[in-house]
Amino acid sequence: MSVLAIAHRAGNSLTGLHEANALGVDVIECDIHRHRDRLEVRHLKTAGPLPFLWDRWELVPASAPRLGLHELLEADRHGTTFMLDLKGIGAGVGTAVVRLLADRSRAQPVLVCGRNWSAVTAVAELDQVRPVLSARKPRELTALWKRVGTGGFHGASVHCTLLDRNVVERLRSHVELVMTWPVNDLSLLDRMVDIGVNGIISDEPSVLAELIRRQRA
């Protein structure tokens, strides 16, 4: 398998979707939240009763338009392979994704990932889904070994600070795809590819473009 170019959060807007497809990436990632029985595509989080969405230094009014997952899928004209990063707590978002995907016919498989493992497991029942477990912290990586060892998972997505050659080799003995993020400069790209990672998640078009160039060389 060649190293996949994965556009981080590019699916969180229709503009990002079109730009990533124009670049020629392999996979477009988007963040999926379940809010009032609706699947929304956004990285911003709700603030309970407060009338805004937030993430670190960003605030937007809660009344601002929110992209729905069904709208994103309907807007796709390129046979995109999406990676749905399931947010929140519990299996609810996963169950809602199952209902939506079961009603849609897609030729392309859908990667479903997240640190919310119960939600990922809920979606793994669908034939078109490739389940991926994510780990951001050392304790999550420790727990991940036991889960991937049981089989049934397509991949693992692990923060770049947790990876070395031995970790990647061990992961690839259990899963087909080992992804990492955030890879936003070329030196880190080289290091991650060198230790055996076969999926690069990046916010930077220049990094994705270089990876695509290497695929075609």
Residue pairs with C-beta under 8 A, 6 or more apart in sequence:
1 176
1 177
1 198
2 198
2 215
3 193
3 197
3 198
3 199
3 200
3 211
3 214
3 215
4 26
4 27
4 177
4 179
4 198
4 199
4 200
5 24
5 25
5 26
5 27
5 200
5 202
5 208
5 211
5 212
5 215
6 25
6 26
6 27
6 28
6 29
6 83
6 179
6 199
6 200
6 201
6 202
7 16
7 20
7 23
7 25
7 27
7 28
7 29
7 202
7 208
8 29
8 181
8 182
8 201
8 202
8 203
9 16
9 29
9 30
9 31
9 43
9 203
10 16
10 17
10 19
10 20
10 25
10 28
10 29
10 30
11 17
11 20
11 28
11 29
11 30
11 41
11 72
11 80
11 82
11 83
12 30
12 31
12 41
12 42
12 43
12 67
13 67
14 67
14 71
14 72
14 75
16 28
17 28
17 72
17 75
17 76
17 80
19 205
20 28
20 208
21 28
21 78
21 80
23 205
23 208
23 209
23 212
24 212
25 208
25 212
26 81
27 81
27 82
27 83
27 111
27 199
28 80
28 81
28 82
28 83
29 82
29 83
29 85
29 201
30 41
30 69
30 72
30 82
30 83
30 84
30 85
31 41
31 42
31 43
31 85
31 87
32 39
32 40
32 41
32 69
32 84
32 85
32 86
32 87
32 93
32 97
33 39
33 40
33 41
33 42
33 45
33 46
33 87
33 88
33 93
34 40
34 88
34 92
34 93
34 96
35 46
35 66
37 96
38 68
39 68
39 69
39 70
39 93
39 96
39 97
39 100
40 66
40 67
40 68
40 69
41 66
41 67
41 68
41 69
41 71
41 72
42 53
42 66
42 67
43 55
44 53
44 54
44 55
44 58
44 60
45 53
45 54
45 55
45 87
46 53
46 62
47 53
47 54
47 62
50 62
51 61
51 62
51 63
52 59
52 60
52 61
52 62
53 59
53 60
53 61
53 62
53 64
54 60
69 84
69 97
69 100
70 100
72 82
73 82
73 104
73 106
76 82
79 107
79 108
80 108
81 108
81 109
81 110
81 111
82 108
82 110
82 111
83 110
83 111
83 112
83 113
83 132
84 97
84 110
84 111
84 112
84 113
84 123
85 113
85 114
85 134
86 93
86 94
86 97
86 112
86 113
86 114
86 116
86 119
86 120
86 123
87 93
87 114
87 116
88 116
88 119
89 116
90 116
90 118
90 119
91 118
91 119
91 121
91 122
92 119
93 116
93 119
94 112
94 116
94 118
94 119
94 120
94 121
94 122
94 123
95 119
95 122
97 112
97 119
97 122
97 123
98 122
98 123
98 125
98 126
101 110
101 123
101 126
101 128
101 129
102 126
106 128
109 128
109 129
109 130
110 126
110 128
110 129
110 130
111 129
111 130
111 132
111 154
111 155
112 120
112 123
112 124
112 129
112 130
112 131
112 132
113 120
113 131
113 132
113 133
113 134
113 155
113 157
113 179
114 120
114 132
114 133
114 134
115 134
115 135
115 136
115 140
117 133
117 147
120 131
120 132
120 133
121 131
123 129
123 131
124 131
124 152
124 153
130 154
130 155
130 177
131 152
131 153
131 154
131 155
132 153
132 154
132 155
132 156
132 157
132 175
132 177
132 179
133 144
133 147
133 148
133 153
133 155
133 156
133 157
134 140
134 156
134 157
134 158
135 141
135 143
135 144
135 156
135 157
135 158
135 159
135 162
136 159
137 159
137 162
138 162
141 158
141 162
141 167
144 156
144 158
145 170
147 153
148 156
148 171
148 174
148 175
149 174
151 174
153 174
153 175
154 175
154 176
154 177
155 175
155 176
155 177
155 178
155 179
155 199
156 171
156 174
156 175
156 177
156 178
156 179
157 179
157 180
157 181
157 199
157 201
158 167
158 171
158 178
158 179
158 180
159 180
159 181
160 180
160 181
160 182
160 183
160 188
160 192
163 180
163 192
163 195
163 197
164 195
165 195
165 196
168 178
168 195
168 196
168 197
169 196
171 178
172 178
172 196
172 198
177 198
177 199
178 196
178 197
178 198
178 199
179 197
179 198
179 199
179 200
179 201
180 192
180 197
180 199
180 200
180 201
181 201
181 202
182 201
182 202
182 203
183 189
183 192
183 200
183 201
183 202
183 207
184 202
184 203
184 204
184 207
185 204
185 207
186 206
186 207
186 210
189 200
189 202
189 207
189 210
189 211
192 200
193 200
200 207
200 208
200 211
202 208
202 211
